[in-house]
Amino acid sequence: MNLSLFTKNLRGPWMIHPQEAAAMMPLVRGVIAGYHMDDIDESEKKAGQKVSCADYYAGDVHQVNPFTDKSVYVAYLDGTMTKYGTCFSYGTREIAEELLKADQDPDIVGHILCVDSGGGAADSVPELADAIRQLTKPIVGFVDGMAASAAMYAVSYTSKIIAHQPTDQIGCIGTMITISGWPKLRKDSDGYVEMRIYADQSEEKNADYEAALEGETKLIRENVLNPLCQIFIDDMKANRPTATDDQLKGRTYFAKDVVGTLIDSIGTFEDAIQAVLEYAELAESNTSTKMGKYTKLESIPELSEQQYAEDGSTVLQASQLEAIEQALSTPQAGESDLQAQMDSLKQSHQEEVAGLQQTITEKDETISQKDARIQELEEALEVAVAKANGEKPASVFQPADQGEASEEYQTAQTWDQAAEACKAFLNRK
């Protein structure tokens, strides 16, 4: 076996159920004693698999469900969790990679994380949690025995948790570390001395470890265990908001006692399949509703089978972005005709405005001419009234186009003559 990976997996701290830790110790001691695992059959490692949806339908399902010919991907989280795979089980990094690969398979409609684990190394959780968050298709957790500590941490990221039996073990939320070794200075009965010496500039190097070997655990709790445990608790509150504070203190519960808090229900594997399909149908419905607004995007072939998460988000590949860029730069059918219509309307509008301006100008000129004529008549009337009253007019009215007074215009001798003259003047053609 790969001893480098083995030692990486053993380094602490751990999020593990005590029974899981106890079961693992004989193996650790065997490796330390020089026992090799080269002959172990790796075929016993449980890999993920596709489960046909058709096996979980009854009747003429092709008429009622769009996922009949699809599959659900089942990933297995068994035994002691480690970041790297061993001869006994796959590491969480491998499980995460397979989940993401299955998520890109068009025949897969969702996932089940099947869990029977008491947890393991603290660093085994982040990559699996990140992968679950990146999935674009629904994932349901199915506990078949135990989901404790790091295993509970990982499965809490799924949309729904179903336990198989009422007595399945759930919880054990917390962190721990195992310290072993000799004190910094050791001398045996034969006088053999073993000592660890640190440089003057390295007074804090391994300080928490050295103190723990002397029985002082405060440093290692404050510097390592407590921060990791707080992150664990905060994430559990976010993932399982119905969990109570008492359930986050490290105790392990029977599944029947934490329904509605740490888990959602107790049921069969078939129930987990049905939950995945329900989530998939809901996601399909939401996606259709959301994408119904984006008819132009739907017309791009590269996006015709794009998968979307429940919140409508998606991840686009470089080729899809190029297709969108090309579609945006290419005039669509009818766009040229529409532009021509807009240009024609704009030209027609400009001509109409110009015509209205010309009409306004002509009307203004007519009004000016009439104003001038009214002024002429008012002046003539003023002259006539003055003469009728025996007054000498201030000025004598003369037509604009005559240099001298015409014979037509005679001085009125009486008011009646002036009035008749004005009347004749106003009535002339």
C-alpha positions as CSV (number, residue, x, y, z in Angstrom):
1,M,0.0,0.0,0.0
2,N,1.0,3.7,-0.4
3,L,2.5,4.5,3.0
4,S,2.7,8.2,2.1
5,L,-1.1,8.4,1.6
6,F,-1.6,6.3,4.7
7,T,0.3,8.7,6.9
8,K,-1.4,11.7,5.3
9,N,-4.7,10.2,6.1
10,L,-3.7,9.6,9.8
11,R,-2.6,13.1,10.6
12,G,-5.1,14.9,12.8
13,P,-7.4,16.4,13.9
14,W,-10.4,14.1,13.5
15,M,-14.2,14.3,13.4
16,I,-14.9,10.7,14.3
17,H,-17.2,8.5,16.4
18,P,-15.2,6.7,19.2
19,Q,-16.4,3.3,17.9
20,E,-15.0,4.1,14.5
21,A,-11.7,5.2,16.0
22,A,-11.5,2.0,18.1
23,A,-12.2,-0.1,15.0
24,M,-9.4,1.6,13.1
25,M,-6.7,1.2,15.7
26,P,-5.7,-2.4,15.0
27,L,-5.1,-1.5,11.4
28,V,-2.9,1.4,12.4
29,R,-0.9,-0.7,14.8
30,G,-0.5,-3.4,12.1
31,V,1.0,-0.9,9.6
32,I,3.2,0.6,12.3
33,A,4.4,-3.0,13.1
34,G,5.4,-3.6,9.5
35,Y,2.3,-5.5,8.3
36,H,1.6,-4.6,4.6
37,M,-1.7,-4.7,2.8
38,D,-0.6,-5.5,-0.7
39,D,-2.7,-8.7,-1.0
40,I,-6.0,-7.0,-0.1
41,D,-8.6,-7.3,-2.9
42,E,-9.5,-3.7,-4.0
43,S,-12.6,-5.0,-5.7
44,E,-14.2,-4.8,-2.3
45,K,-14.1,-1.0,-2.4
46,K,-17.6,0.3,-3.1
47,A,-17.7,2.6,-6.1
48,G,-20.5,4.8,-7.2
49,Q,-23.1,3.4,-9.6
50,K,-26.0,4.3,-11.8
51,V,-29.5,3.2,-10.7
52,S,-32.2,3.2,-13.4
53,C,-35.2,5.3,-12.7
54,A,-37.4,2.8,-14.6
55,D,-36.9,0.3,-11.8
56,Y,-38.8,2.6,-9.4
57,Y,-41.9,3.3,-11.6
58,A,-45.1,1.3,-12.0
59,G,-47.6,1.2,-14.9
60,D,-47.3,3.1,-18.1
61,V,-44.7,5.5,-16.8
62,H,-43.5,6.7,-20.2
63,Q,-46.7,8.7,-20.4
64,V,-46.4,10.4,-17.0
65,N,-42.8,10.9,-16.2
66,P,-40.0,12.5,-18.3
67,F,-37.2,10.7,-16.4
68,T,-38.2,7.0,-17.0
69,D,-35.3,6.4,-19.3
70,K,-32.8,8.3,-17.0
71,S,-30.8,7.2,-14.0
72,V,-29.8,8.3,-10.5
73,Y,-26.2,8.2,-9.5
74,V,-25.5,6.6,-6.1
75,A,-22.2,7.5,-4.3
76,Y,-21.1,5.5,-1.2
77,L,-19.5,7.1,1.8
78,D,-18.5,4.0,3.8
79,G,-16.1,3.3,6.7
80,T,-13.5,5.7,8.0
81,M,-13.4,8.9,6.0
82,T,-10.1,10.0,4.6
83,K,-9.2,12.6,2.0
84,Y,-7.1,10.2,0.0
85,G,-8.2,6.7,-1.0
86,T,-6.7,3.6,0.5
87,C,-6.9,-0.1,-0.3
88,F,-10.0,-0.3,1.9
89,S,-12.1,2.6,0.6
90,Y,-12.2,5.5,-1.8
91,G,-11.1,8.9,-0.4
92,T,-13.5,11.8,-0.3
93,R,-11.5,13.5,-3.1
94,E,-12.3,10.6,-5.4
95,I,-15.9,10.5,-4.3
96,A,-16.2,14.3,-5.0
97,E,-14.6,13.9,-8.5
98,E,-17.0,11.0,-9.4
99,L,-20.0,13.1,-8.2
100,L,-19.0,16.0,-10.4
101,K,-18.4,13.8,-13.4
102,A,-21.8,12.1,-13.0
103,D,-23.4,15.5,-12.7
104,Q,-22.3,16.2,-16.3
105,D,-23.9,13.0,-17.6
106,P,-27.1,13.9,-19.5
107,D,-28.6,10.5,-18.4
108,I,-28.3,11.4,-14.7
109,V,-31.2,13.3,-13.2
110,G,-29.9,13.4,-9.6
111,H,-27.7,11.8,-6.9
112,I,-27.9,9.9,-3.7
113,L,-25.1,10.0,-1.1
114,C,-25.4,6.6,0.7
115,V,-23.7,6.9,4.1
116,D,-22.5,4.4,6.6
117,S,-19.6,6.0,8.4
118,G,-18.6,7.2,11.8
119,G,-16.6,10.0,10.3
120,G,-12.8,10.4,10.0
121,A,-10.2,13.0,9.3
122,A,-11.3,16.6,9.5
123,D,-9.7,17.4,6.1
124,S,-11.8,14.8,4.4
125,V,-14.9,17.0,4.5
126,P,-14.2,20.2,2.6
127,E,-13.6,18.8,-0.9
128,L,-16.7,16.6,-0.7
129,A,-18.8,19.5,0.7
130,D,-17.5,21.8,-2.1
131,A,-18.5,19.2,-4.8
132,I,-22.0,18.8,-3.4
133,R,-22.5,22.6,-3.5
134,Q,-21.3,22.6,-7.1
135,L,-23.8,20.0,-8.3
136,T,-26.4,21.3,-10.7
137,K,-28.7,18.3,-10.1
138,P,-30.4,17.4,-6.8
139,I,-28.8,15.2,-4.2
140,V,-30.4,13.3,-1.3
141,G,-28.6,11.7,1.7
142,F,-29.5,8.2,2.6
143,V,-28.1,6.9,6.0
144,D,-27.8,3.1,6.1
145,G,-26.3,2.5,9.6
146,M,-24.4,5.5,10.8
147,A,-23.8,9.1,9.9
148,A,-21.6,10.4,12.7
149,S,-19.2,13.3,13.0
150,A,-17.5,14.1,9.7
151,A,-20.0,11.8,7.9
152,M,-22.9,13.8,9.4
153,Y,-21.0,17.0,8.4
154,A,-20.8,15.9,4.8
155,V,-24.3,14.6,4.4
156,S,-25.7,17.8,5.9
157,Y,-25.0,19.5,2.6
158,T,-27.6,17.4,0.7
159,S,-31.1,18.6,0.1
160,K,-32.8,15.9,2.2
161,I,-31.6,13.2,4.7
162,I,-33.4,9.9,5.0
163,A,-32.3,7.3,7.6
164,H,-33.0,3.6,6.8
165,Q,-33.7,2.4,10.3
166,P,-35.1,4.1,13.5
167,T,-32.0,2.9,15.3
168,D,-29.4,4.2,12.8
169,Q,-26.8,6.4,14.6
170,I,-26.8,10.1,13.9
171,G,-24.8,13.0,15.2
172,C,-21.5,12.9,17.2
173,I,-20.9,16.5,16.1
174,G,-17.5,17.6,17.3
175,T,-13.7,17.3,16.9
176,M,-11.0,15.4,18.6
177,I,-7.3,14.5,18.3
178,T,-5.2,11.7,19.5
179,I,-1.7,12.5,20.8
180,S,0.9,9.9,21.5
181,G,4.7,10.0,21.9
182,W,7.4,10.5,24.5
183,P,8.0,13.8,26.4
184,K,10.5,16.2,25.0
185,L,13.2,14.7,27.3
186,R,13.3,10.9,27.9
187,K,15.9,8.8,29.6
188,D,15.4,5.0,30.0
189,S,16.7,2.7,32.7
190,D,19.8,2.0,30.8
191,G,20.6,5.7,30.6
192,Y,19.6,6.1,26.9
193,V,18.5,9.7,26.3
194,E,16.1,10.9,23.7
195,M,15.5,14.6,23.3
196,R,13.8,17.1,21.0
197,I,15.5,20.4,20.8
198,Y,14.1,23.6,19.1
199,A,15.9,26.7,17.8
200,D,15.7,29.8,19.9
201,Q,13.6,31.5,17.2
202,S,11.1,28.6,17.2
203,E,9.8,28.8,20.7
204,E,6.2,28.3,19.5
205,K,7.0,25.3,17.2
206,N,4.9,22.3,18.3
207,A,4.1,24.1,21.6
208,D,0.6,22.7,21.7
209,Y,1.8,19.2,21.0
210,E,4.6,19.3,23.5
211,A,2.3,20.7,26.2
212,A,-0.3,18.0,25.5
213,L,2.3,15.3,26.0
214,E,2.9,16.8,29.4
215,G,-0.8,16.7,30.1
216,E,-1.5,20.4,29.4
217,T,-4.2,20.4,26.7
218,K,-5.3,24.0,26.7
219,L,-3.1,25.1,23.8
220,I,-4.1,22.3,21.4
221,R,-7.8,22.8,22.3
222,E,-7.7,26.6,21.7
223,N,-5.4,26.6,18.7
224,V,-6.7,23.5,16.8
225,L,-9.8,21.7,18.1
226,N,-12.0,24.6,19.1
227,P,-11.7,26.6,15.9
228,L,-12.4,23.6,13.8
229,C,-15.3,22.6,16.0
230,Q,-16.9,26.0,15.8
231,I,-16.7,26.0,12.0
232,F,-18.4,22.5,12.1
233,I,-21.2,23.8,14.4
234,D,-21.7,27.0,12.3
235,D,-22.0,24.9,9.1
236,M,-24.4,22.5,10.7
237,K,-26.6,25.3,11.8
238,A,-26.6,26.7,8.3
239,N,-27.3,23.3,6.7
240,R,-29.7,22.0,9.3
241,P,-31.3,25.1,10.8
242,T,-33.8,23.0,12.7
243,A,-31.1,21.3,14.7
244,T,-31.1,22.3,18.4
245,D,-28.1,23.6,20.3
246,D,-28.1,20.4,22.5
247,Q,-27.7,18.3,19.4
248,L,-24.5,20.1,18.4
249,K,-22.5,19.2,21.5
250,G,-21.2,15.8,20.4
251,R,-23.8,13.3,21.5
252,T,-24.9,10.4,19.2
253,Y,-28.7,9.8,18.7
254,F,-30.9,7.2,17.3
255,A,-32.4,8.3,14.0
256,K,-36.0,8.1,15.4
257,D,-35.1,10.8,18.0
258,V,-33.8,13.4,15.6
259,V,-36.4,13.3,12.8
260,G,-37.2,16.9,11.8
261,T,-33.9,18.2,13.1
262,L,-30.7,16.3,12.1
263,I,-32.6,14.2,9.6
264,D,-35.8,14.6,7.6
265,S,-37.4,11.2,7.7
266,I,-37.0,7.4,8.1
267,G,-37.5,5.4,4.9
268,T,-36.2,3.0,2.3
269,F,-33.8,3.4,-0.5
270,E,-36.8,3.6,-2.8
271,D,-38.0,6.6,-0.8
272,A,-34.6,8.3,-1.5
273,I,-35.0,7.6,-5.2
274,Q,-38.5,9.1,-5.2
275,A,-37.2,12.2,-3.3
276,V,-34.5,12.7,-6.0
277,L,-37.1,12.4,-8.8
278,E,-39.4,14.9,-7.1
279,Y,-36.6,17.4,-6.8
280,A,-35.6,16.8,-10.4
281,E,-39.2,17.4,-11.6
282,L,-39.4,20.6,-9.5
283,A,-36.1,21.8,-11.0
284,E,-37.3,20.9,-14.5
285,S,-40.5,22.9,-13.9
286,N,-38.6,25.9,-12.4
287,T,-36.1,25.9,-15.3
288,S,-38.9,25.8,-17.9
289,T,-40.6,28.7,-16.2
290,K,-37.4,30.7,-15.9
291,M,-36.1,30.0,-19.4
292,G,-39.5,30.7,-21.0
293,K,-38.5,34.4,-20.7
294,Y,-35.3,33.9,-22.7
295,T,-36.4,32.8,-26.1
296,K,-33.3,34.0,-27.9
297,L,-31.1,32.0,-25.6
298,E,-33.2,28.9,-26.2
299,S,-32.6,29.3,-29.9
300,I,-28.8,28.8,-29.5
301,P,-28.1,25.1,-30.1
302,E,-25.3,24.9,-27.5
303,L,-27.8,25.9,-24.8
304,S,-30.7,23.7,-25.8
305,E,-29.9,21.0,-23.2
306,Q,-28.3,23.2,-20.6
307,Q,-28.9,22.1,-17.0
308,Y,-29.9,24.6,-14.3
309,A,-29.9,24.4,-10.5
310,E,-33.0,24.9,-8.4
311,D,-32.3,28.7,-8.0
312,G,-31.9,29.0,-11.8
313,S,-28.1,29.3,-11.8
314,T,-25.9,27.4,-14.2
315,V,-22.3,27.0,-15.4
316,L,-21.4,27.8,-19.0
317,Q,-18.5,26.3,-20.8
318,A,-16.1,28.4,-23.0
319,S,-17.7,27.0,-26.2
320,Q,-21.2,28.1,-25.0
321,L,-19.9,31.6,-24.2
322,E,-18.4,31.7,-27.8
323,A,-21.8,30.7,-29.2
324,I,-23.6,33.4,-27.2
325,E,-21.0,36.0,-28.4
326,Q,-21.5,34.9,-32.0
327,A,-25.3,35.1,-31.7
328,L,-25.1,38.6,-30.2
329,S,-23.0,39.8,-33.1
330,T,-25.1,38.2,-35.9
331,P,-28.3,40.1,-37.0
332,Q,-31.3,37.9,-36.4
333,A,-34.0,37.2,-39.0
334,G,-36.3,40.3,-39.4
335,E,-33.9,42.7,-37.7
336,S,-32.8,44.3,-41.0
337,D,-36.5,44.8,-42.1
338,L,-37.3,46.3,-38.7
339,Q,-34.4,48.7,-39.0
340,A,-35.6,49.7,-42.5
341,Q,-39.1,50.3,-41.1
342,M,-37.6,52.5,-38.3
343,D,-35.6,54.5,-40.9
344,S,-38.7,55.0,-43.1
345,L,-40.8,56.2,-40.1
346,K,-38.1,58.5,-39.0
347,Q,-37.9,60.1,-42.6
348,S,-41.7,60.4,-42.7
349,H,-41.8,62.1,-39.4
350,Q,-39.1,64.6,-40.4
351,E,-41.1,65.4,-43.6
352,E,-44.3,65.9,-41.6
353,V,-42.5,68.2,-39.2
354,A,-41.1,70.2,-42.0
355,G,-44.6,70.6,-43.6
356,L,-46.1,71.7,-40.3
357,Q,-43.3,74.3,-39.9
358,Q,-44.0,75.7,-43.4
359,T,-47.7,75.9,-42.6
360,I,-47.0,77.8,-39.4
361,T,-44.7,80.2,-41.3
362,E,-47.4,80.9,-43.8
363,K,-50.0,81.5,-41.1
364,D,-47.7,83.9,-39.4
365,E,-47.3,85.9,-42.6
366,T,-51.1,86.0,-43.1
367,I,-51.5,87.2,-39.5
368,S,-48.9,89.9,-40.0
369,Q,-50.6,91.2,-43.2
370,K,-54.0,91.4,-41.4
371,D,-52.4,93.2,-38.5
372,A,-51.0,95.8,-40.9
373,R,-54.3,96.2,-42.6
374,I,-56.1,96.7,-39.2
375,Q,-53.6,99.4,-38.3
376,E,-54.3,101.2,-41.6
377,L,-58.0,101.2,-40.9
378,E,-57.6,102.4,-37.3
379,E,-55.5,105.3,-38.6
380,A,-58.0,106.2,-41.3
381,L,-60.8,106.1,-38.7
382,E,-58.9,108.4,-36.4
383,V,-58.5,111.0,-39.2
384,A,-62.1,110.8,-40.2
385,V,-63.3,111.3,-36.6
386,A,-61.0,114.3,-36.1
387,K,-62.3,116.0,-39.2
388,A,-65.8,115.4,-38.2
389,N,-65.2,117.1,-35.0
390,G,-63.7,120.1,-36.8
391,E,-60.2,119.2,-35.6
392,K,-57.1,119.3,-37.7
393,P,-55.8,115.7,-38.0
394,A,-52.3,115.0,-36.8
395,S,-51.5,113.4,-40.1
396,V,-53.2,112.8,-43.4
397,F,-53.6,109.2,-44.5
398,Q,-52.3,108.3,-47.8
399,P,-52.1,104.9,-49.5
400,A,-48.7,103.3,-49.3
401,D,-48.5,103.0,-53.1
402,Q,-49.3,106.6,-53.9
403,G,-47.1,109.6,-53.6
404,E,-50.0,112.1,-53.7
405,A,-53.5,112.1,-52.4
406,S,-56.0,110.5,-54.8
407,E,-59.1,112.2,-55.9
408,E,-61.0,109.4,-54.3
409,Y,-60.1,110.7,-50.9
410,Q,-61.9,113.9,-50.1
411,T,-62.1,115.8,-46.8
412,A,-65.4,115.1,-45.0
413,Q,-67.3,118.1,-44.0
414,T,-69.6,116.4,-41.5
415,W,-69.7,113.4,-39.2
416,D,-72.1,111.6,-41.5
417,Q,-69.8,112.1,-44.5
418,A,-66.9,110.7,-42.6
419,A,-68.9,107.7,-41.5
420,E,-70.1,107.0,-45.0
421,A,-66.6,107.4,-46.4
422,C,-65.2,104.9,-43.8
423,K,-68.1,102.5,-44.6
424,A,-67.4,102.7,-48.3
425,F,-63.7,102.2,-47.7
426,L,-64.2,99.2,-45.6
427,N,-66.7,97.6,-48.0
428,R,-64.6,98.0,-51.1
429,K,-63.2,94.9,-52.8
